[in-house]
Amino acid sequence: MKKYLNFSLGYAVAAMAGGVFYREFTKWNGFTGVTALGKVHTHLFALGMMVFLFVALFAAHADLKAQKTFRLFLCLYNIGLPLTAAMLIVRGIPQVLGVSLSAGASAAVSGIAGIGHILVGTGLVLLLVSLKKTAKN
């Protein structure tokens, strides 16, 4: 359980750092529009901190780590979520600076962000399967 609370804390700290960076970076550059940087904070809080708080609660009452699908969830999810957040930052900084990415660079960022989202989605499905298997036992 402590491991999952540490994940939750790590994502919470990263979410707060992302929120402060968004606020200060846009203020410093005089940017008032919508940017992908604003989504880093909420992605990390909701998908990082909250998910691992729920995992910690379930882990306190069941042996989740015994499930192979749960171990796979941990791996995929903890690769996918930081990858997604990093691509939001990579997309958001040029938006704030008013720099347009080339078509190839934009496609690459979108593709990598898509891979991150696929990993997060797959991880969530694996978590739900793990919880279902644990509930049967």
C-alpha positions in Angstrom: 0.0 0.0 0.0 2.8 2.4 0.8 4.2 2.0 -2.7 0.9 3.2 -4.2 0.7 6.1 -1.8 4.2 7.1 -2.9 3.1 7.0 -6.5 0.1 9.1 -5.6 2.3 11.6 -3.8 4.8 11.7 -6.7 2.0 12.5 -9.2 0.5 15.1 -6.9 3.9 16.9 -6.6 4.3 16.7 -10.4 0.8 18.0 -10.9 1.4 21.0 -8.6 4.7 21.7 -10.4 2.9 21.5 -13.8 0.2 23.9 -12.5 2.8 26.4 -11.2 4.8 26.1 -14.4 1.7 26.7 -16.5 0.6 29.8 -14.5 4.1 31.4 -14.3 5.2 30.6 -17.9 2.0 32.0 -19.4 2.1 35.0 -17.2 5.7 35.7 -17.9 5.1 35.5 -21.7 1.8 37.5 -21.5 -0.2 34.6 -22.9 -3.9 34.6 -22.2 -5.3 31.9 -24.6 -5.9 28.2 -24.2 -2.8 26.0 -24.2 -2.1 22.3 -23.7 0.0 23.3 -20.7 -3.2 23.9 -18.7 -4.1 20.2 -19.1 -0.9 18.9 -17.5 -2.1 19.8 -14.0 -5.4 18.1 -14.3 -4.1 15.0 -16.1 -1.6 14.3 -13.4 -4.0 15.0 -10.5 -6.9 13.0 -11.8 -5.1 10.2 -13.6 -2.0 10.1 -11.4 -2.8 11.0 -7.8 -6.5 10.0 -7.7 -6.0 6.6 -9.5 -3.2 5.6 -7.1 -5.2 6.7 -4.1 -8.0 4.3 -5.2 -5.4 1.6 -5.9 -4.0 2.1 -2.4 -7.5 1.7 -0.9 -8.1 -1.5 -2.8 -4.6 -2.8 -2.1 -5.3 -2.4 1.7 -8.1 -5.0 1.4 -6.9 -7.3 -1.4 -3.7 -8.7 -2.7 -3.6 -6.9 -6.0 0.1 -7.5 -6.7 -0.6 -11.2 -7.0 -2.5 -10.5 -10.2 -0.3 -10.5 -13.3 -2.7 -8.0 -14.9 -2.1 -5.6 -12.0 1.7 -5.8 -12.4 1.3 -5.1 -16.1 -1.0 -2.2 -15.3 1.7 -0.6 -13.0 4.2 -0.9 -15.8 2.1 0.4 -18.7 0.4 3.1 -16.7 3.5 4.5 -15.2 5.1 4.8 -18.6 2.0 6.1 -20.4 0.9 8.9 -18.0 4.3 10.6 -17.7 4.7 10.3 -21.5 1.3 11.9 -22.1 2.1 14.7 -19.6 5.5 15.3 -21.3 3.8 15.6 -24.7 1.3 18.1 -23.3 4.3 20.2 -22.2 6.1 19.7 -25.5 2.9 20.9 -27.3 2.1 23.7 -24.9 5.4 25.5 -24.7 5.4 26.4 -28.5 1.8 27.4 -28.2 2.6 29.9 -25.5 5.7 31.2 -27.3 3.8 31.5 -30.6 6.2 29.2 -32.4 4.6 26.9 -34.9 5.9 23.4 -35.2 6.6 21.9 -38.6 4.1 19.4 -39.9 6.5 16.5 -39.1 7.2 17.7 -35.6 3.5 18.3 -34.9 2.7 14.8 -36.2 5.5 13.3 -34.1 4.2 15.0 -30.9 0.7 13.9 -31.6 1.8 10.3 -32.3 3.8 10.0 -29.1 1.0 11.6 -27.1 -1.3 9.0 -28.7 1.0 6.2 -27.6 0.9 7.6 -24.1 -2.9 7.7 -24.1 -3.1 4.2 -25.5 -0.8 3.0 -22.6 -2.9 4.8 -20.0 -6.2 3.4 -21.5 -4.8 -0.1 -21.6 -3.5 0.3 -18.1 -6.9 1.4 -16.8 -8.5 -1.7 -18.4 -5.9 -3.9 -16.9 -6.6 -2.3 -13.5 -10.3 -3.0 -13.8 -9.7 -6.6 -14.9 -7.4 -7.0 -11.8 -10.0 -5.6 -9.5 -12.6 -7.9 -11.0 -10.3 -11.0 -10.6 -9.6 -10.0 -7.0 -13.3 -9.6 -6.2 -13.9 -13.1 -7.4 -11.4 -14.5 -5.0 
